[in-house]
């Protein structure tokens, strides 16, 4: 964050040096005015000076400061991945490498090109990152923050400066979710020139091609700054029937309207088409993980986002920010939804089509005020949000191409729903400095949620030969209104500048979403009486930093659910009584564990004064025990919660000397289940365990003047493994992760 001394600042030189001390929260900054010649009492006008605060960490991980922008993070578990500080395969959005330093994450790998991001933390499902409040530059980017909080859009890591991760305590400022907040921060407009260009051209295994081109600069005497990029990537995929193509564009304009008022405008447009090779049974995976039994499955996404933001500085202590954002998007899934052990003999395909249109506004006031001898910080905010989404499911043609058209668009066969929803919220948080070493940060959020569903679904009954014998249409209109208060408290004790002990408690709430209400899927069903979830998250942690060579953060957490939504394995439906997953409020659950991260630059011990070389090792591990409790269902009592790996361990070694950088990462994830009954294996492949797996990646880069060359190899040991079992798209069944793949990137800067 930049802090600028105003032009015209006057000081009297009473001695050989005048020291001007600025205090911003708890951080002192000093500007030295060199003495002039002659009379020491002469007044002198100082030039404008810009002071930039840095996090002091030269490695790839840091944390958010107490106050960042218009938000408070004091006493909270936060992690910041700095993209310039890591060496990884950025062209494919490789989440395993990008998030390697973030403790406790479970990562799904649905494709090798990074088209979709699937991460979950602390025992929460990674499905399209739906348990995090996902944001780009601080505003929503998911399909529908309440009704369908899944994100089919992932910003290209080549365009990012950092990724901010705040755990469950983020509910007070960003929403009600259990997972916390995930914010992708793009490179900012501006720079020191009117025009700068960065072009990155990549090629890789299995026909992979990626081109990323960005421009950045200042115009109008610094009154307007801009940043824009365009990306295209395509490939054939590791398995047959896995072709894809993506286009992504982004523009960010920052205009300084007056000395106190600034305007930000952002536009994002993304679209991709991907063929999906389908899921496998356990037997098929063991025989040949690269095989594909589906050639007619396709997936299409179109994502359009916009932001208009105003920020006004009332004085040096008070700022107001108002950001209005919107989304217009759709996703279409086409293909054969039958289990992987069923042969695709052709016939009409199933088409699920969804549209998402929403608009929202978040307005915040940040005020710093003195309380005794210390300065405190208050954030007040409001949120208004309205969404209007549709979900339609019916039959499409019997072809093999990507024809996303219903056979009967005016009367689709499965279901047709409209989902309006409204959300209003008011929140407040305040940092109270009890002493220079101890802070208390209470927070409160009032939330009002109204969700509606109107439409119809059709129930079909088949005989044992699979013939349709009856069909009933059910029309329904649902309305759910809730209003509640969430509270939280953060504590932080800093005995010295290098050590902090923190604790946090925050209440959480998860409203049921569209897929909890109505999706017809032969591999999954929804309990019509399903309800919302409530609970809380608690953290207790310690973090330390020793100059620029060591950083560590260890956190114990407890996450409590009431009426947790989960998946039960059932096989009680005709015609064939195949196993399926029933989505319902299973029981209460509790997730508890320890997350630990440490990174050290060992070159500090070899040559303490040599800052041109870095040899760093990081260790990232988590131990989680997640169980179902307080249930009368014997099949799940004390069973492990699905999608929770009890142990994750990631190790990384990085080396940098001058223009050369290299890294090697190793990631281990222990065995996990996919349903609450902890079934180990089923004939369809939809349910069962996800066996433990370990993967290694290596990357290196070399920069010469305006040119850079990057090489990387994913899954260098060519392991066969998988991270998920899908109940619908892109499966159903086991979705194998990619084998060994190599990539080459050439970057040009001028």
PyMOL commands that set and color helices and strands:
alter all, ss='L'
color gray80, all
select helices_A, chain A and resi 83-85+95-98+127-129+157-159+168-174+282-287+514-517+603-606
alter helices_A, ss='H'
color red, helices_A
select strands_A, chain A and resi 2-4+10-12+17-24+27-34+43-45+50-52+61-62+67-68+71-72+78-82+105-108+118-121+133-136+139-140+160-166+181-186+196-204+208-219+224-235+244-256+261-275+298-313+318-335+349-371+374-396+415-435+438-462+468-496+499-510+524-526+533-546+550-570+580-601+613-629+647-657+660-669+672-673+689-690+693-704+707-714+722-726+733-736+741-749
alter strands_A, ss='S'
color yellow, strands_A
deselect
rebuild
show_as cartoon
